[in-house]
Amino acid sequence: MKKAELQTWLMDRGIQWEEKWLRARLMQEVDRYRDKKPMVEIVAEEKGHKVLFLPVHHPELNPIELVWATVKNYCGAVFSNSTSFKEQRQHLEASFKKDITPEYCTKVYEHVQKIEEKYWNTDLIIDDEIEIEDDEFSQF
């Protein structure tokens, strides 16, 4: 954004700023007040929905990762150095049609739910252990 746009953004929201501020300082102020929600979340909420995000660095909780693994495995098995981009795309599409069935998707979701349940149970056990330790040390 240009400096004038930043100033206008702040003014429109009733946020005070100083004329001497450089663009970098104006950006800091905008960043401080802007809604940091992703656009998809904002649009979903406007339509009455709630977006749930997966935990970072936990692909095992993301069903699409298992789907892609299956498709890539198939494509890797039929790939050769002479495979063209067009042929590889055809292999991708064939794998989706052949391997990614409703039954497969059901199994994927059940698998992910089992992993999620395992995490929840582990979390509860850890919480119980922490409470026991807190109770033991609260006497001191």
Order of alpha helices (4+ residues) and beta strands (2+ residues): alpha-alpha-alpha-alpha-alpha-alpha
